[in-house]
Amino acid sequence: MCIRDGRMPTAWGVYFSTDDVVATVARVRKAGGQVITDPVRAGRAGVLAQAADPGGAVFGLWQAGERAGFEKRNAPGAFCWTEVLTRQPERVDAFYEQVFGFQGTSLALPAGPGGSAGRTEDGTDFRMWSPAGTEPGADTAIGGRAVITDAYPEMMPSYFLTYFTVTDCDRTAGTTVHLGGRISAPPFDIPYGRTAVLQDDQGAVFAVLQPTGPRP
């Protein structure tokens, strides 16, 4: 995302697909979220809007025209996962289930170094999202919700963490530094592979996953 206002931090964003962006915006407001940008047409590509959940995490909405969205997923260099990090899990869970119809599944995952990637110290407070009409579980999950722990500064806002698939997590972390980025959480193992949290050369945070098992 290009930030025109230099006072705003640079960040990776995620857009959720909708067949009716106007109706979805109405559900966002009803569920306690905030509409940042009302629906606006992006030429023939589609219609977009931006919103924030009750915890303050910003996300986009996309009603496709000629551009459907991702053409590739779960391949090296492509998007594979997103999760919202929040301090208000109960409100946020209810919000996404009401707005998008997500089916939630609680999952125990081990904590990362220092509680990184939003894991709690005992690794129990994580929730996967599956689209409405699907059987909830790892096979259908498209994203999730994690909790911002005490390992993070109090002023840290809620946000979406976007994951990209890589073939070598450790090498990718090294390349990030070589190209002017930073490592927020060094590579560590989870049940689904090896992951790291990184910052690009503009300071935007993202994560990478080298998969070795079923994705979360």
C-alpha positions in Angstrom: 0.0 0.0 0.0 1.3 3.4 -0.9 1.1 5.9 2.0 0.7 9.5 0.7 0.8 11.0 4.3 4.3 10.6 5.6 3.1 10.7 9.2 1.3 7.3 8.7 3.3 4.1 9.0 3.9 1.9 6.0 2.0 -1.4 6.3 1.0 -4.5 4.3 -2.8 -4.7 3.9 -5.2 -7.5 3.2 -8.5 -7.3 1.3 -11.5 -9.7 1.8 -13.6 -10.5 -1.2 -17.3 -9.7 -1.1 -20.1 -10.0 -3.7 -21.8 -6.8 -2.4 -19.4 -4.3 -0.9 -22.2 -1.9 0.1 -24.0 -4.6 2.1 -20.7 -5.7 3.7 -19.9 -2.1 4.7 -23.3 -1.9 6.4 -22.6 -5.1 8.4 -19.2 -3.6 9.4 -21.0 -0.6 11.0 -23.7 -2.8 12.6 -21.1 -5.1 14.1 -19.2 -2.3 15.8 -16.5 -1.7 13.2 -15.5 1.6 11.6 -15.7 2.4 7.9 -12.6 4.3 6.8 -13.2 4.6 3.1 -16.7 4.2 1.7 -17.0 2.0 -1.5 -15.2 3.6 -4.4 -14.8 2.1 -7.9 -11.3 1.2 -9.1 -12.1 1.5 -12.8 -13.2 -1.7 -14.3 -11.1 -3.8 -11.9 -13.7 -3.7 -9.1 -15.0 -1.7 -6.1 -13.0 -1.3 -2.9 -13.6 0.0 0.7 -11.5 0.1 3.8 -12.6 -0.6 7.4 -11.4 -1.3 10.9 -12.6 -4.0 13.3 -13.6 -3.2 16.9 -9.9 -3.7 18.0 -8.7 -1.1 15.4 -7.1 -3.5 12.9 -7.5 -2.1 9.3 -8.6 -4.3 6.4 -10.0 -3.8 2.9 -13.0 -5.0 1.1 -13.0 -6.0 -2.6 -15.9 -6.5 -4.9 -14.4 -7.9 -8.1 -15.0 -6.6 -11.5 -12.4 -7.6 -14.1 -9.8 -8.4 -11.4 -10.8 -11.3 -9.1 -7.9 -11.1 -6.7 -5.0 -13.4 -6.1 -4.0 -15.5 -9.1 -1.7 -17.7 -7.1 -1.5 -18.8 -3.5 0.6 -21.1 -1.4 3.5 -21.1 -3.9 7.0 -19.6 -3.3 6.7 -15.8 -3.2 2.9 -15.8 -3.1 0.4 -15.1 -0.3 -0.4 -18.0 1.9 -2.0 -16.8 5.2 -3.2 -13.8 7.2 -4.0 -13.3 10.8 -5.2 -10.4 12.8 -3.4 -9.6 16.1 -5.6 -8.0 18.7 -6.0 -7.3 22.4 -9.8 -7.8 22.2 -10.2 -11.4 20.9 -13.8 -11.9 22.1 -15.1 -8.7 20.3 -13.0 -9.4 17.2 -14.1 -13.0 16.9 -17.8 -12.0 17.1 -17.2 -9.2 14.6 -15.7 -11.3 11.8 -18.2 -14.1 12.3 -21.0 -11.6 12.0 -19.6 -9.6 9.0 -18.2 -12.4 6.9 -19.9 -15.5 8.4 -16.5 -17.0 9.2 -16.6 -20.3 11.0 -14.1 -20.2 13.9 -12.0 -23.1 15.3 -9.9 -22.7 18.4 -6.4 -24.1 18.1 -3.4 -24.7 20.4 -0.2 -23.5 18.8 3.2 -23.2 20.5 4.5 -19.7 21.4 7.1 -18.2 19.3 10.2 -16.5 20.7 9.1 -13.9 23.2 5.5 -14.5 22.2 6.2 -13.4 18.6 3.6 -13.7 15.9 0.9 -13.1 18.5 1.1 -16.5 20.3 0.4 -16.5 24.0 3.0 -17.9 26.3 1.2 -21.3 26.5 0.3 -21.2 22.9 -3.5 -21.8 23.5 -5.2 -18.6 22.3 -5.4 -18.8 18.5 -8.5 -19.1 16.3 -8.7 -20.2 12.7 -11.3 -18.8 10.2 -13.0 -20.9 7.6 -15.4 -19.3 5.0 -19.2 -19.6 5.6 -20.7 -22.8 4.3 -17.5 -24.8 4.8 -16.5 -27.4 7.4 -14.4 -25.5 9.9 -10.8 -26.8 10.2 -7.3 -26.5 8.9 -8.2 -27.8 5.5 -10.6 -24.9 4.8 -9.0 -22.1 6.9 -8.1 -18.9 5.1 -6.8 -16.9 8.1 -7.0 -16.5 11.8 -6.9 -14.4 14.9 -4.0 -14.2 17.4 -3.6 -12.2 20.6 -1.1 -9.4 21.2 0.8 -10.5 24.3 2.6 -8.6 27.0 5.8 -9.1 25.0 4.7 -6.2 22.8 4.7 -2.5 23.7 1.4 -1.2 25.1 1.1 1.4 22.3 1.3 -1.3 19.6 -2.0 -1.2 17.6 -4.0 -4.2 16.3 -3.0 -5.2 12.8 -3.1 -7.9 10.1 0.1 -9.9 9.6 0.4 -11.2 6.1 2.4 -14.4 5.4 4.2 -15.3 2.2 5.4 -18.8 1.2 9.2 -19.3 0.9 11.3 -22.4 0.2 14.0 -21.5 2.8 12.9 -19.4 5.8 16.4 -18.8 7.1 17.8 -17.7 3.8 14.9 -15.4 3.2 15.5 -13.8 6.6 19.1 -13.2 5.7 18.2 -11.8 2.3 15.8 -9.4 4.0 18.6 -7.9 6.1 20.9 -7.8 3.1 18.3 -5.7 1.2 17.8 -3.2 4.0 15.0 -4.9 6.0 15.0 -6.2 9.5 14.2 -9.3 11.4 11.4 -8.8 14.0 11.3 -12.5 15.1 14.1 -14.8 13.9 13.2 -18.1 12.2 11.5 -20.7 14.5 9.6 -23.9 14.0 5.8 -24.4 14.3 3.7 -27.5 13.5 3.2 -26.2 10.0 6.8 -25.4 9.0 9.4 -22.8 9.8 8.4 -19.1 10.0 9.9 -15.7 10.7 8.5 -12.2 11.2 10.3 -9.6 9.1 10.2 -5.9 8.1 10.8 -4.7 4.6 13.1 -1.7 3.8 10.1 0.7 4.4 9.4 -0.7 7.9 6.3 -2.7 6.9 5.9 -5.9 8.9 5.2 -9.3 7.2 5.9 -12.9 7.8 7.2 -15.8 5.8 6.4 -19.5 6.1 8.4 -22.5 4.8 5.7 -25.2 4.9 6.5 -28.7 6.1 3.0 -29.9 7.0 -0.6 -29.0 6.6 -1.1 -25.2 6.8 -2.8 -23.6 9.7 
